[in-house]
Each structure stands twice: as structure tokens, then as C-alpha cells.
Amino acid sequence: MTALNLTNSRLRKRVFSDEDDVAETLVRLAEMCEKQMVELRWCEIGDLCWALGRVPSTRTLPPVQSLCDSLVTEMLRRMHEQSRGAGAAAIARAMWGMRRLGYSHSRLSVVMCGQALKIGLRHFATADLAKLLWGLAGGEPPESKEKPSPKGKAHPKKGRHTMAPGTSSKSMDEFDSPSKALKSKSFSSSSSIDLTSTNEEEKKEEDKSQTKRRGSVDASPNRRRSSISDRRGSVSKDRSASEDSKEGKDARRSFSKDRRRSSIEDGSSSKNLRKHETRESFHAAVHKIFVEAEEYICKGAILLNGLDSMYAYAAYAEMAPERFSAYRALVNTLRPSLRRVKAEEYTAEDLHEVLKATRRFFDEGASLDLQRFMPNLIGALTMQEMDEGLRNAVMEEMHAIDLSIEAAAFELLQAKYAGIEPEESYGGGSATEANI
């Protein structure tokens, strides 16, 4: 609450001389909040992210960077364990502040998207919904350039022997077992000699077996009774042993499951929670909220101020540029705010973001409002002080949407406001005379 009040636009201009003084005060608050991160409520986390996002120059300070990292980890942990207290305003402000500071996370965006849909978009104010969409779109992972894996050479399978093309399996078996071949040869040579001796031995063995059978028939009833009792006892023992083994197996399985769960819970806080989403899974998870929010954005666009409408406009251009109903509604809201740039607190970066979003809609097939919206946007851009890099980026976007004449006029006016003669901006007088 203190950080939110200190970063209020009216109080900040009256109490602090510049943003550096505000940044020093926020650094002290960041160190105190990081020590008591677990005790912060969701509404306080949202207010803290919102306050830090109002002063984006604090992103370069080490205490604020450490606080932002711990905020991302804490929000992911709370959303995975329990999402109680994560209200609509807290989610919207937290996501807006994280993107404003440059700490958007794809996994956090997916989790917050699911929580917002669970709450219901009808419970969001239109301004909070615009901030939420812009914050969610900031978590889009970059395109991954996968290198083609080199094809491995086919290695022959490992075996005992490799067969030549003219050999058969039988010959290979004989080669593998020479002892078998020797035994078969000796048996064939001695079989004819030992025939007579084997017949006499067989007769003696038959007589012995007959005497044994007679004795076994007399003792068979007692043996059967004892065998039955022995079988019953063995069956009962087997049953008890199987039950004990089953209980032991169940105990081992439950113990192993508990160990796996505990290990997963311990490792999820460090690795799994901050695991980034792929680009395809991110779009599949986040795109649905833009489709559902289109109705509320179109109805409540007239209630948005300039910056909130810019956030929603840029978010739809990044994630759902094919939603032309939201495009038309937000263009009508943005157009009057471009006439009062200072009152709406637009910066040159914000106006450049609007121009980039317009180019994305144009690439998707949307028609440009060349009579009212584009002249107001180019006029607002022309009145801003820019460095050379931002100026070249704006001209590149203008050329991308077939506004080459407007780009030339923008360059001349920027050179005039910067106190540079037109010859220097074009690199020679012949180019200016040709353009004039």
C-alpha cells in the first residue's frame, strides 16, 4: 500500500524531484518485502507489482531484480499449492507489473490465464482486463530454432558371430559346439559293441522295479493320508506366506509412492515451477482468453483511458490479430486520446507500440483508418522527442504499411524539431531537393 501511494502520479510529481528519488525509496521497500515474502497477501503482491511497474527505471537496480525473481517464484508456488485469495485485480496488476519490469514468464502467464478463466472474466473491470491481457501476452516464448540432428551411421547389431553368405546355420552350430560332434561320433562307433550287455542290464532293472512296486502298494494308504495332511499344511503355509508377501509388497509400494511424491514436491519448487512453456502450448492455452474477452472489451472500450486501451490494443495485435471486432472498438477508443498525448501520459515508446500493433493488424488483413486514426497517430509520433534508433524503427513500421510519403514527412519534421538541417538528415542536398 505504501509503494502504491508513493508511485501515484500526482503525489510523485509534488513530493519527489525526479524518478531517481522514487527509485531509491522503492529499493528500501523491495528489501523489506523480499524478507517477508511469505506473509504478503495476493492483493499486496498485486499492489507491489503495480507500484514497481509505474517506475520502470527500477528494473536495473539489484534489489528490485532480486525481488522480481522471488515474486515470480512465490506466485507460481502459491498457484500450484492453492489459489485462494488470487482475485481479479491482484492477478491483473501482478501480470501488468511483471511485463512492465521485463520479468514476464511463460509458465506464470499460462497459470494466471487458467485462474482468470476460473474466476470468470465478467468479474474483471475493463481496465483490469486490459492490463491482464497485455501482461499475459508478454509471456510469449521466443521462436526456437531447432538444428537438424545429424543422421547417425547404421552400425551392425552385436552378435556372437557373423555368417558368411555361403554358410548355413547348421554348419555354424557345428562350429560353435565341437564337443557335441565328437560325442555323436563316439556313440555311433560303440553302439554295435554294447548291444548285448545293455539287454541283460535291462532285465535286471525290470525285476528290481517290480519288487519295489509290490512294497509300495502295501504302504500306499498311509502314505496318501500323510501326503494329504502335508498338502493341507503346505497350502495354509503358502497362503500365509503369500498374504505376508502381499502386505510387504503393498507397504513397499506405498512407501515408494510417498518417496516419489515427496521428491516431486521438493524438486517442483526449483525446476518444475519455473519450467518454460513451448510456443505452441503457450498459444493454445492463452488464445482462449482473448476470444472470450473480446465481448467484454468491445462493450467496455469506451470506459478505457488512453493507456489501458493501448495495452488491450497491443495485446490483441500480438496474440489474436484476427479478432477485428476488438480492433475496430479499440481504434475508436484510441483515436481521441492521441490528440492529448501529454494529458494521457503517452511516451514515445507507447506510441511506437501502437504503430507496431497497427502493422500487425494490417498484415493480418485489417483495413487502416487513413482519414482519422492514422493522421492522429503520425502527428502524435512527430511531436515526440526520439533518439536515432527509435526514429528508424518508427520509419520502418511506416514503410511496412505502405506509408512511405508519411515516413519522409516524419523524418523531415523530426529533423526540424531536433534542430538538424534537412540536408544532414538525408545525407546531402540533392536528396532533399528531389523530395521537395
C-alpha positions as CSV (number, residue, x, y, z in Angstrom):
1,M,0.0,0.0,0.0
2,T,2.9,2.4,0.8
3,A,4.5,1.7,-2.6
4,L,1.2,2.2,-4.4
5,N,0.6,5.6,-2.7
6,L,4.2,6.7,-3.3
7,T,4.0,6.0,-7.0
8,N,0.8,7.8,-7.6
9,S,1.3,10.3,-10.5
10,R,0.0,13.4,-8.6
11,L,2.0,12.6,-5.4
12,R,5.1,11.7,-7.3
13,K,5.2,15.0,-9.1
14,R,4.7,17.0,-5.9
15,V,6.9,15.2,-3.4
16,F,9.8,13.8,-5.4
17,S,12.0,15.8,-7.7
18,D,12.6,13.0,-10.3
19,E,12.2,9.3,-10.7
20,D,15.6,8.6,-9.1
21,D,14.3,9.7,-5.7
22,V,11.2,7.4,-6.2
23,A,13.5,4.6,-7.2
24,E,15.6,4.9,-4.0
25,T,12.5,4.7,-1.9
26,L,11.2,1.7,-3.7
27,V,14.6,-0.1,-3.3
28,R,14.2,0.2,0.5
29,L,10.7,-1.2,0.3
30,A,11.8,-4.0,-2.0
31,E,14.4,-5.2,0.5
32,M,11.8,-5.3,3.3
33,C,9.2,-7.0,1.1
34,E,11.6,-9.8,0.0
35,K,12.3,-10.7,3.6
36,Q,8.6,-11.1,4.4
37,M,7.5,-12.6,1.0
38,V,5.6,-15.4,2.6
39,E,3.5,-13.1,4.7
40,L,2.3,-10.9,1.8
41,R,-1.3,-11.4,0.6
42,W,-2.3,-11.6,-3.0
43,C,-3.7,-8.1,-3.0
44,E,-0.5,-6.8,-1.6
45,I,1.6,-8.7,-4.2
46,G,-0.6,-7.1,-6.9
47,D,-0.2,-3.6,-5.5
48,L,3.6,-4.1,-5.2
49,C,3.9,-5.2,-8.8
50,W,1.7,-2.3,-9.9
51,A,3.8,0.2,-8.0
52,L,7.1,-1.1,-9.3
53,G,5.7,-1.1,-12.9
54,R,4.8,2.6,-12.6
55,V,8.6,3.3,-12.2
56,P,10.2,1.1,-14.8
57,S,13.6,2.6,-14.2
58,T,13.9,0.5,-11.1
59,R,14.4,-2.7,-13.2
60,T,18.1,-2.1,-13.4
61,L,18.6,-2.0,-9.6
62,P,19.8,-5.3,-8.0
63,P,17.4,-5.3,-5.0
64,V,14.4,-4.9,-7.4
65,Q,15.7,-7.6,-9.7
66,S,16.0,-10.0,-6.8
67,L,12.5,-9.1,-5.6
68,C,11.1,-9.7,-9.1
69,D,12.7,-13.1,-9.2
70,S,11.3,-14.1,-5.8
71,L,7.9,-12.7,-6.8
72,V,7.7,-14.9,-9.8
73,T,8.7,-18.0,-7.8
74,E,6.3,-17.2,-5.0
75,M,3.3,-16.6,-7.3
76,L,4.0,-19.9,-9.1
77,R,4.2,-21.8,-5.8
78,R,1.0,-20.3,-4.5
79,M,-0.9,-21.0,-7.7
80,H,0.3,-24.7,-7.7
81,E,-0.4,-25.3,-4.0
82,Q,-3.6,-23.2,-3.5
83,S,-5.1,-20.3,-5.5
84,R,-7.2,-18.8,-2.7
85,G,-7.1,-15.1,-2.5
86,A,-5.9,-14.6,-6.0
87,G,-8.6,-12.1,-7.1
88,A,-9.2,-10.4,-10.4
89,A,-7.5,-7.1,-9.6
90,A,-4.5,-8.8,-7.9
91,I,-3.9,-11.0,-11.0
92,A,-4.2,-8.2,-13.4
93,R,-1.9,-5.8,-11.6
94,A,0.7,-8.5,-11.0
95,M,0.9,-9.6,-14.6
96,W,1.0,-5.9,-15.8
97,G,3.8,-5.1,-13.4
98,M,5.9,-8.1,-14.3
99,R,5.8,-7.3,-18.0
100,R,6.4,-3.6,-17.3
101,L,9.6,-4.6,-15.4
102,G,10.6,-7.1,-18.1
103,Y,10.1,-10.3,-15.9
104,S,7.3,-12.0,-17.8
105,H,7.3,-15.7,-17.6
106,S,5.5,-18.1,-19.9
107,R,4.6,-20.6,-17.2
108,L,3.2,-17.8,-15.0
109,S,1.1,-16.5,-17.9
110,V,-0.4,-19.9,-18.5
111,V,-1.2,-20.5,-14.9
112,M,-2.7,-17.0,-14.4
113,C,-4.7,-17.4,-17.6
114,G,-6.3,-20.6,-16.1
115,Q,-7.0,-18.8,-12.9
116,A,-8.6,-15.8,-14.7
117,L,-10.9,-18.2,-16.6
118,K,-11.7,-20.0,-13.4
119,I,-12.8,-16.7,-11.7
120,G,-14.7,-15.5,-14.7
121,L,-13.9,-12.6,-17.0
122,R,-17.2,-10.9,-16.1
123,H,-15.8,-10.2,-12.6
124,F,-12.9,-8.1,-14.1
125,A,-13.1,-4.4,-14.6
126,T,-12.5,-3.4,-18.2
127,A,-9.3,-1.6,-17.2
128,D,-8.0,-4.6,-15.2
129,L,-8.9,-6.9,-18.1
130,A,-6.9,-4.8,-20.5
131,K,-3.9,-4.9,-18.1
132,L,-4.3,-8.7,-17.7
133,L,-4.3,-9.3,-21.5
134,W,-1.2,-7.2,-22.0
135,G,0.6,-8.9,-19.2
136,L,-0.3,-12.4,-20.4
137,A,0.9,-11.6,-24.0
138,G,4.3,-10.6,-22.6
139,G,5.0,-14.2,-21.6
140,E,5.1,-15.5,-25.1
141,P,8.3,-17.5,-25.5
142,P,10.6,-16.7,-28.4
143,E,10.7,-18.9,-31.5
144,S,13.1,-21.8,-31.0
145,K,15.4,-22.5,-34.0
146,E,16.0,-26.3,-33.8
147,K,19.1,-27.5,-35.5
148,P,18.6,-30.7,-37.6
149,S,20.2,-33.6,-35.8
150,P,23.0,-35.3,-37.9
151,K,22.0,-38.7,-39.1
152,G,23.9,-41.4,-37.4
153,K,25.6,-44.2,-39.3
154,A,24.0,-47.6,-39.2
155,H,26.1,-49.9,-37.1
156,P,25.7,-53.7,-37.4
157,K,24.0,-55.4,-34.4
158,K,26.3,-57.0,-32.0
159,G,26.1,-60.8,-32.0
160,R,28.3,-63.8,-31.4
161,H,29.3,-64.5,-35.0
162,T,28.7,-63.0,-38.4
163,M,27.7,-65.6,-41.0
164,A,29.4,-65.6,-44.4
165,P,27.0,-65.6,-47.4
166,G,27.7,-69.2,-48.3
167,T,27.4,-70.8,-44.8
168,S,24.2,-72.3,-43.2
169,S,23.0,-72.2,-39.6
170,K,23.7,-75.9,-39.2
171,S,27.3,-75.6,-40.1
172,M,27.6,-72.6,-37.7
173,D,26.1,-74.7,-34.8
174,E,28.6,-77.4,-35.5
175,F,31.4,-74.9,-35.5
176,D,30.2,-73.4,-32.2
177,S,29.9,-76.8,-30.4
178,P,32.7,-79.2,-31.4
179,S,32.2,-81.3,-28.3
180,K,28.7,-82.3,-29.5
181,A,30.1,-83.6,-32.8
182,L,32.8,-85.7,-31.1
183,K,30.2,-87.3,-28.7
184,S,27.9,-88.2,-31.6
185,K,30.8,-89.9,-33.5
186,S,31.9,-92.0,-30.5
187,F,28.4,-93.0,-29.7
188,S,27.9,-94.4,-33.3
189,S,31.1,-96.4,-33.2
190,S,30.4,-98.1,-29.8
191,S,26.7,-98.7,-30.2
192,S,27.1,-102.0,-32.1
193,I,29.5,-103.5,-29.4
194,D,27.4,-102.7,-26.3
195,L,24.0,-104.1,-27.5
196,T,24.3,-107.5,-25.7
197,S,25.4,-106.0,-22.4
198,T,22.5,-103.5,-22.4
199,N,19.8,-106.2,-22.8
200,E,21.0,-108.1,-19.7
201,E,21.1,-105.0,-17.6
202,E,17.6,-104.0,-18.7
203,K,16.2,-107.4,-17.5
204,K,17.8,-106.9,-14.0
205,E,16.4,-103.4,-13.7
206,E,12.8,-104.6,-14.6
207,D,12.9,-107.3,-11.8
208,K,14.0,-104.7,-9.2
209,S,11.3,-102.3,-10.2
210,Q,8.6,-105.0,-9.9
211,T,9.6,-105.8,-6.3
212,K,9.6,-102.1,-5.4
213,R,6.1,-101.7,-6.8
214,R,4.7,-104.5,-4.6
215,G,6.1,-102.9,-1.5
216,S,4.8,-99.5,-2.4
217,V,1.2,-100.9,-3.0
218,D,1.1,-102.2,0.6
219,A,2.1,-98.8,2.2
220,S,0.1,-96.6,-0.2
221,P,-2.9,-95.9,2.1
222,N,-0.8,-94.5,5.0
223,R,1.3,-92.5,2.6
224,R,-1.8,-91.0,0.9
225,R,-3.1,-89.8,4.3
226,S,0.1,-88.3,5.3
227,S,0.6,-86.7,1.9
228,I,-2.9,-85.1,2.1
229,S,-2.2,-83.7,5.6
230,D,1.1,-82.4,4.4
231,R,-0.5,-80.8,1.4
232,R,-3.1,-79.1,3.6
233,G,-0.4,-77.7,5.9
234,S,1.7,-76.6,2.9
235,V,-1.3,-74.9,1.4
236,S,-2.0,-73.0,4.6
237,K,1.6,-72.1,4.9
238,D,1.7,-70.9,1.3
239,R,-1.4,-68.8,1.9
240,S,0.0,-67.1,5.0
241,A,3.3,-66.6,3.2
242,S,1.5,-65.1,0.2
243,E,-0.5,-62.8,2.4
244,D,2.6,-61.6,4.2
245,S,4.3,-61.1,0.9
246,K,1.3,-59.1,-0.4
247,E,1.3,-56.9,2.7
248,G,5.0,-56.4,2.3
249,K,4.6,-55.5,-1.4
250,D,1.8,-53.1,-0.6
251,A,3.8,-51.4,2.1
252,R,6.8,-51.1,-0.2
253,R,4.7,-49.7,-3.0
254,S,3.1,-47.1,-0.7
255,F,6.5,-46.2,0.7
256,S,7.9,-45.8,-2.8
257,K,4.9,-43.7,-3.8
258,D,5.3,-41.4,-0.8
259,R,9.0,-41.0,-1.6
260,R,8.3,-40.2,-5.2
261,R,5.6,-37.6,-4.2
262,S,8.0,-36.0,-1.7
263,S,10.8,-35.9,-4.2
264,I,8.5,-34.4,-6.8
265,E,7.2,-31.8,-4.4
266,D,10.8,-30.9,-3.4
267,G,12.0,-30.7,-7.0
268,S,9.0,-28.8,-8.3
269,S,9.8,-25.7,-6.3
270,S,13.2,-25.3,-8.0
271,K,12.8,-26.8,-11.5
272,N,9.3,-27.7,-12.5
273,L,7.6,-24.5,-11.3
274,R,9.8,-22.2,-13.4
275,K,9.8,-24.5,-16.4
276,H,9.1,-22.5,-19.6
277,E,6.2,-23.5,-21.9
278,T,6.7,-24.1,-25.6
279,R,5.4,-21.6,-28.1
280,E,2.6,-23.9,-29.4
281,S,1.4,-24.9,-25.9
282,F,1.5,-21.2,-24.8
283,H,-0.6,-20.1,-27.7
284,A,-3.1,-22.9,-27.2
285,A,-3.5,-22.0,-23.5
286,V,-3.6,-18.2,-23.8
287,H,-5.5,-17.7,-27.0
288,K,-8.8,-18.8,-25.5
289,I,-8.9,-16.0,-23.0
290,F,-8.6,-13.4,-25.8
291,V,-11.5,-15.0,-27.7
292,E,-13.7,-14.9,-24.5
293,A,-12.6,-11.4,-23.5
294,E,-13.5,-9.9,-26.9
295,E,-17.1,-9.4,-25.9
296,Y,-16.2,-7.5,-22.7
297,I,-13.5,-5.4,-24.4
298,C,-15.9,-4.3,-27.2
299,K,-18.6,-3.4,-24.7
300,G,-16.4,-1.6,-22.2
301,A,-13.8,0.0,-24.6
302,I,-15.5,3.4,-24.2
303,L,-14.7,3.3,-20.5
304,L,-10.9,2.9,-21.0
305,N,-8.4,5.6,-20.8
306,G,-5.7,6.0,-23.4
307,L,-3.0,3.8,-21.8
308,D,-5.4,1.0,-20.9
309,S,-6.8,1.0,-24.5
310,M,-3.2,0.9,-25.8
311,Y,-2.5,-2.2,-23.6
312,A,-5.5,-4.0,-24.9
313,Y,-4.8,-2.9,-28.5
314,A,-1.2,-4.2,-28.3
315,A,-2.2,-7.4,-26.6
316,Y,-4.7,-8.4,-29.3
317,A,-2.2,-7.5,-32.0
318,E,0.3,-9.9,-30.5
319,M,-1.9,-12.8,-29.6
320,A,-5.1,-12.6,-31.6
321,P,-4.7,-10.2,-34.6
322,E,-7.6,-11.9,-36.4
323,R,-10.2,-10.5,-33.9
324,F,-11.3,-7.5,-36.0
325,S,-14.2,-6.6,-33.7
326,A,-11.8,-5.8,-30.9
327,Y,-9.6,-4.0,-33.4
328,R,-12.3,-1.6,-34.5
329,A,-13.6,-0.9,-31.0
330,L,-10.1,-0.1,-29.7
331,V,-9.2,2.1,-32.7
332,N,-12.3,4.2,-31.9
333,T,-11.2,4.5,-28.3
334,L,-7.6,5.3,-29.1
335,R,-8.3,8.0,-31.7
336,P,-9.4,10.8,-29.4
337,S,-6.7,10.1,-26.8
338,L,-4.0,10.6,-29.5
339,R,-5.0,14.3,-29.6
340,R,-4.0,14.9,-26.0
341,V,-0.8,13.0,-25.6
342,K,0.5,14.8,-22.5
343,A,-2.8,14.5,-20.7
344,E,-2.9,10.8,-21.3
345,E,0.8,10.4,-20.3
346,Y,1.8,8.7,-23.5
347,T,5.5,8.2,-24.1
348,A,7.3,7.8,-27.4
349,E,7.7,4.0,-26.7
350,D,3.9,3.7,-26.1
351,L,3.1,5.4,-29.4
352,H,5.6,3.2,-31.2
353,E,3.9,0.2,-29.6
354,V,0.6,1.4,-31.1
355,L,2.2,1.7,-34.5
356,K,3.6,-1.8,-34.3
357,A,0.2,-3.2,-33.3
358,T,-1.4,-1.4,-36.3
359,R,1.1,-3.0,-38.6
360,R,0.3,-6.5,-37.1
361,F,-3.4,-6.0,-37.7
362,F,-2.7,-4.7,-41.2
363,D,-0.6,-7.8,-42.0
364,E,-3.5,-10.0,-40.9
365,G,-5.9,-8.2,-43.3
366,A,-7.4,-5.3,-41.3
367,S,-8.1,-2.0,-43.1
368,L,-6.5,1.2,-42.0
369,D,-8.4,4.3,-40.9
370,L,-6.4,6.7,-43.1
371,Q,-8.8,9.6,-42.5
372,R,-8.8,9.9,-38.7
373,F,-6.8,7.3,-36.8
374,M,-3.5,7.2,-38.8
375,P,-3.1,11.0,-39.1
376,N,-3.6,11.4,-35.3
377,L,-1.1,8.7,-34.6
378,I,1.5,10.0,-37.0
379,G,1.0,13.6,-35.6
380,A,1.5,12.3,-32.0
381,L,4.7,10.5,-33.1
382,T,6.0,13.5,-34.8
383,M,5.7,15.7,-31.7
384,Q,7.7,13.3,-29.6
385,E,11.5,13.6,-28.9
386,M,13.2,10.4,-30.1
387,D,16.7,9.0,-30.4
388,E,18.0,7.8,-33.7
389,G,17.2,4.1,-33.0
390,L,13.6,4.7,-32.2
391,R,13.2,7.1,-35.1
392,N,14.5,4.5,-37.5
393,A,12.2,1.9,-36.0
394,V,9.1,4.1,-36.5
395,M,10.0,4.8,-40.1
396,E,10.5,1.1,-40.7
397,E,7.0,0.4,-39.4
398,M,5.6,3.1,-41.6
399,H,7.2,1.7,-44.7
400,A,5.8,-1.8,-43.8
401,I,2.2,-0.5,-44.0
402,D,2.8,1.4,-47.3
403,L,3.2,4.9,-45.7
404,S,6.4,6.0,-47.4
405,I,5.3,9.6,-48.0
406,E,4.3,9.9,-44.3
407,A,7.6,8.4,-43.3
408,A,9.5,11.1,-45.3
409,A,7.5,13.9,-43.8
410,F,8.0,12.4,-40.3
411,E,11.8,12.4,-40.9
412,L,11.8,16.0,-42.0
413,L,9.7,17.2,-39.1
414,Q,11.9,15.2,-36.6
415,A,15.0,16.8,-38.0
416,K,13.4,20.2,-37.8
417,Y,12.4,19.8,-34.1
418,A,15.8,18.4,-33.3
419,G,17.5,21.5,-34.8
420,I,19.1,19.5,-37.6
421,E,19.0,20.8,-41.1
422,P,17.2,18.6,-43.7
423,E,20.5,18.2,-45.7
424,E,22.1,16.4,-42.7
425,S,19.1,14.1,-42.1
426,Y,19.2,12.9,-45.7
427,G,22.9,13.0,-46.1
428,G,23.0,15.6,-48.9
429,G,21.2,18.5,-50.5
430,S,20.3,16.7,-53.7
431,A,18.1,14.2,-51.9
432,T,16.1,16.9,-50.1
433,E,15.6,18.9,-53.3
434,A,14.4,15.8,-55.1
435,N,11.9,15.0,-52.3
436,I,10.7,18.6,-52.1
